[in-house]
Amino acid sequence: MKRVSRVFLVVLFLFSLAGVSFATNGDNLIGIGPIARSMGGVGIADPQDAISAVFANPAAMCFGPYCPGTEVNFGGTLFMPSVSAHVGLPTGPHTSQSADSDDKVYAIPAIGLSVPIADRWRFGLAAYGVSGLGVDYRNTSIDQPGFYFGGNAPLVQGEYTQLQIMKFSPSISYQVNNNLSLGLGVQIDYANLDLRNGSSFNYAVGAQVGGIYKISDGIRIGATYVSPQEVDYNNVLRNPANPQSSANLKLEQPQQVGIGISYEPMQDILLLEVDGKWINWASATGYNDFDWEDQWVLAIGAQYKPTKKIALRVGYNYANNPVREHNGWNGAFNPATGAPFDIKTVQGLNFPRYYYETFRIIGFPAIVKQHATVGVGYEISNRFALNAGYTHAFKETITESGTSPEGQPVTLSSSLSENSLEFGLTWRF
């Protein structure tokens, strides 16, 4: 128990150092840890390490390769998004503007453990960066606070956004019999939102439940449900009509339902898994205000072990773009009164339609659909293993059109692609 207590303190320390992540399935990472990520984010039916079990399906802690002993996973992701934006205007008083968001490398630590606590019972704990989104167009041509109406109105809203969500998840699982396991996890979110009006930190609490059933020695089916988790960010949202004032914004990590099936045609040599998820963005507070739609995710992963010590992994992840495209909207202001013709109300704050659309498209371009992943693992000994992986999210672009505040035709577009490198150390005892 002393050794587990020391590991627990390390979990808390690394959790306090964790940084920002970026969007993949909406604004959620496709998976946690180098093994799950290199297999396309699968793990609902048959995760291969403790941190994947806690994240993907806590019921799996009773049925993994880490059983019956204790396993600790130390992981890290170097996340490298590439984002650009374009505001297209016809020739006239203004010209089109394009810029690249400031390129950054985000370091995302993760740690997890799974330990036996009694016959048929296991306890798990994980801390990881699971969700985030952001752009930084400060000091670029997109960042022009005096663009329209002779320098009295900005080019866009959403030129700087940073959303960070860390999860701390204690979990427990119970093996009902040799074929069935059930699990429950408490998810504690520590979140930060900065919309260039100062950072706001807050907490949310939710839960995850799951189950795994062994149909046969080589086939498992798993299911999981994650409850919605809402965070209230204070004084983050600028009023476009009065930049000196601000408002609160609630954002809710949506409820999710997932199901997975794994097949091991060659025991301890070849593992195949397919997962499907439904992410309920359309009903999530905040995301529904900005007209996100529900997302369906398909993940496919494989692991092949040519020798006992080496594991080769590959995966693919596809999800529809949750950010709806709007076209034909009227973003013009009434020249007689100076008021916008069309207004969108977001949690009590009135947005001129043009700035509502720029905030959606420029500020939160969570639009990537396809991910290709590869990875490798090497067992140094029965107690230690190293894992590494690479994930590429293919470039996607969203474009919509309407009219500018001055009544000109305008197009808004954002492009996003992503690369990441994953590393991890497994320690069993």
N, C-alpha and C positions, 0 to 999 in steps of 0.2 A: 504493500500500500504506500510506503514511503516513496517508491519509485514513481508510482502513478501520481502522487501529490506533486512531485517535482515537475512531471510532464504537464500537469494542470496549470502550474504557475507559468511555464513556458507558453502555454496556450494564451493565457491572459496577456502576457507581455507582447507577444507577436500581434495579437489582436489590436493592441493599443497603437501599433506602428503601421497598421494597414492603410493603404492609400486608395486612390480612385481606380475604378475599372471603366469599361466602356461598353457600348451597346453591342449585342449580338442577336439573341432572340428577343426582339423589342429592346429593353434595356437590361436584360438578364444575360449573364454568361451561359454558354451552352452546357457547361459542365465545370466541376471543381476538381482540381488536381490533374497531374500530367497523364494518368492512365485514362480517366474518363474523357478528358478533352481530346486525347489522341485517338479515341474510339468514337468520335463524333458526338460525344456527350451522353452516351448510353449509360445505364446503370440501374434502372428501375427493377429489372429482374435479376441481374447477376453482376453487381459491382465487384471490382477486383482489389479494392483497398478500403480501409476504414473510412477515410474522408469522403469517398464516393458514396459509401453506404449511408452515412449520416446525412449527406446532402440529397441524394437521389431517392432513397427509400430506407428508413431506419429499421424496417423489418429484416433487411439483408444482413444485419450484424450477426445474426445467428447462423447464416448459411454461406459465409465467405471463406476465401482461402486463408484469412487471418484467424479463423477459429481452429481450435478451442482456446488458444492463448491470447496474449495482448499484442496489439499492433498500434504503432504511432506513425503518422505520416507528416513529414515536413515538406511543404510544396511552395513554389513560387511561379508566377507568370509575369513575363515581360510583354506588356500589351502595347502595340504600335498601330494606332488608327491613323488613317489619312482621310481628311475631310476638306471639301471645298464648296464654295457657294457662288451663285451668279444671280444678279438682278438685271434682267434684260429690259432695256428701254429703247424706243425708237429714236432716231435722230431728232433733235429739237433742243429744248433748254437744258436737258440732262442727257448723259451718256450712260451706257451699261457699265456695271461694276462687277468685278470678279475678284476672288481672293481665296487663298488657302488658309485653313485654320492652322494655328501654331502647332507644329508637330511636337509631340511629347512621347516619351516612353514611360508608361505607367508600371510600377512594380507592385504586384498584388500578392502578398503573402497568404498562405493558407496552412492550417494545421488541424489534424484530426486524430482521434484515438478511439479504440474499441477495446473494452476489457470485460472479462467474465466477472459477475458479481454473485452469482448463485447458479445452482443447477437450472439450466434452461433460460437463465436471464443474463442479458448483457447491457452494459452501459456504454454510451458513446458521447463524444464531445467534439465539436468542431468550431473553428472560427475562420472566416474567409470573407473576402470581398466578392459579392455575388452580383451586384447590380450597379450600373452607373451610365452616365451619358454626359457629353459636354462638347462645346466648341469654344474656340478662342480666336475671334476676329479683331481683337483690339489692335489699334494702330495699323489697320489695313484699310483698303478702299471700301470695305463693307461697313467699317466703323466711322460713319459720318453723321454726327449729331445735328448738323445744320445743312441738310441736303435739299429738302423741298421748301417751297414758299419763301424763297429769298433767305434761307438759312434759319428758318424757324421750326423745322420739323426734321426728324432723323430719317436716314435711309431705311433702316430696319429696326425692329425690336428682336432681341435674341442674339445679339452679336457676341455675347459672352454668357455661357451657361455651364454649370458644373453640378452634377448630381452624383453623390457617393452613398452607397449603402453597404454596410458591413453586417454580417449575421454571426451571431453567437448562438450555437444550437446544442444544448444538452438533450440526449435522446436515450430511450430505453427500448429493448426488444425482448419478446418472450417467444420461445419455441414451443408451440402448442403440442406438436408431435414431430415425428421424423420428416414429415412432408410440409408442415405449415408453420409459418412464423409471422408474428404481428409486431408492429413497431409504432412508437409515438415519440415525436420530437417537439420541444418548445423552441420557437424561433424568436430571438430577441434582435431587433434591427436597431442599429445605430446609424443615423442618416444625416447627411449634410446637403443643403441646397444653396447655391450662390448664383444669382442672376444679375450680377454686377451691382447689387444693392446691399452687399454684405452677406456673410455666411450665416445660416441658421441651422442649428443642430437640434435634433429631437430623437425620440425613441418610439418604437412600436413593438407589440408582442403578438405573435400568432402561433399556429401549431401546424404540424404535419403528421398525418397518419398513413400507414402503409401496411401491406401484406404481401407475402410471397408464398406460392404453393408449388411444390415439386410434383409435376405431372408424372415424371419418370426420372431415372437417374441422369438423363441428359437433357431434360426439358424443364424449364421453370417459367412461371408466369408471375408478374408482379404488378401491383397497382398502388397508387399513392394519391393523396389529396393534400393540398396546401391551402390554408385559410388566407383571406385577404388581410393585409397589414397596412394601416393608414398612418401617415405621419403628417403633422401640422407644422409647416415652416412659417415662422413669424417674420413679417416685414421684408419679404423677398421680392415681391412682384411690384414693379414700377407702374405707376399710372401713366399711360401714354399722353393723356390730356394734362397731367400735372406731374412732371418728373420729380418734383420735390416730395411727393407723397408716395406711400407704399402700402401694400396690402399683404395679408397672409395668403398662402396657397397650400392646399391639402393635396398630397399625392399618395395614392394607395397602390402598394404592390398587390397585384390581382390574385384572386384565387386560381389555382391550377389543378387540373386532373391529368394524371399520367398513367399509362399502361405499357408494359414491356414484356417481351418473350425472348428467352435465350435458348440456344440449342448448342449442345456440345457433342458433335458427331464423333470426335476423337478425344477421349477423356484426358485432361491435362495437356492436350496438344492444340486443339482448335476450338475456339469459342466464337459463336456468332450471336448477336443480339440486335433486336429492332425495338425501338421505343416510339411511342406517340404521345404528344401532350396537347392539351387545350389550355390556352392562357386567356383569361377573361378580361382583356384590356377594356372592352367596350362598356363594362360595368364598374370599372375601377375609378374612384374619385380622382379628379384631375386629368387623367388620361381620357376619360369620356368627355370632359370639357373641351379638350383639344381634338376630339373626334377621331380617336384611335378605334380600330376594330379588333375583334378577337383574332387570336393567332393560333394556327395549327402547326405543330412541329413534328417532323419525322426525322429520327436519328437512327443511323445504321452503323454498327461497329463490329470489328473482328479482331481477334487476338490469336496469333499463331506462335507456338513455342517449338522451334526446330530442335532445341536442346532443353534440358531442365533449367539451365541458367539464363537463357535468352528468350525474350518475348518481343515479337514484332506486332505492331498495331496499326490499324488503318480505320478511317471512318468518314462519314458524310452526314451533314446536317442540313435540312431544308426547313424554312419557315416563311410563311407569307409575310409581306410587309404590312405592319399594323397601321401605318400612317396613311390615312385616306388622302387621295388627291382631290382637290376642289378646283373647278374651272368656271370661268364666267362670272366670278364674284365682282361686286362693285366696291372698290376701295377708295373711290373719290370722295372729296370733301365738298360741301356746298359752298360755292364761291361767295354767296350772299351772306351766309351766317358763319362760315368757318367751321361748321359741324360736319362730321362724317354722315354720308347718306345711309350707311349700313353699320350697325353696331353688333358685336358679339359680347355677351355677358359671361364672364368667367368668375364663378364664386363671388358674385356681387360687384365685380369690377368691370366696367364697360370698356371694351377694346374696339377702337376703329377697325373695320374689317381688314384693311390692308395690313395693319400691324399685328393683328391676330394671325393672319396667314404667314407673315414673315417669322413670327415666333415659332409657329408649328414647323415650317419647312427649313428655315435657316438655323433656328436654335436647337431643335430636337430631331435631327435626321436619323432616326432609328430604323434604317431601311434595308440593311443587308439581308439577304435571303439564304445564300448557299455558303456552306463551309466545307472545306476538305481538310482532313487531318491525318497525320502520321505520327508514329512514336516507336520507342524502343525501351526495353527494360533489361536490366542485368542484375542477377542475384549474386552478390559478392560472397554471401554465405547464407546459412539457414536463418540468420538473424537480420541481415542487412541486404537491401536492394536499392539500386539507382534506377530512376525512370526519367525519360525526357520525351518531349513532343513538340510538334509544330502545327499551328492552325492558320489557315488562310481563309478569310471571308472575301468572296469575290465582289468586285466593285458594282455598286448599284447607284442609280440616279433617280431622283424624284423631281418632276417638273409640273407646275401648274400655272395658270394664267388668269389675269383679271385686269383691273385698272388701278393705276397709282393714285396717291392722294390728289395729284393735280389733274386726274382724268385721262392720263395717257395709258395706252395698252402696256402691260408689264407682264413679264414671266419671272417666276421664282424657281430656282432649282438648287439642289444640294446633291453631292456625290460622296459616297463613303465606301472605303475598303479597309480591311484590317489584317494584321499579321500578329502572331504571338508565339513566343517560345515558352515552353513549360519545363520545369525541373522539379525533381522530388527525391526524397530519401525516405525509405521505409525501414522501420526498426521493429522487430518482433522479439518478444521475450515471454 
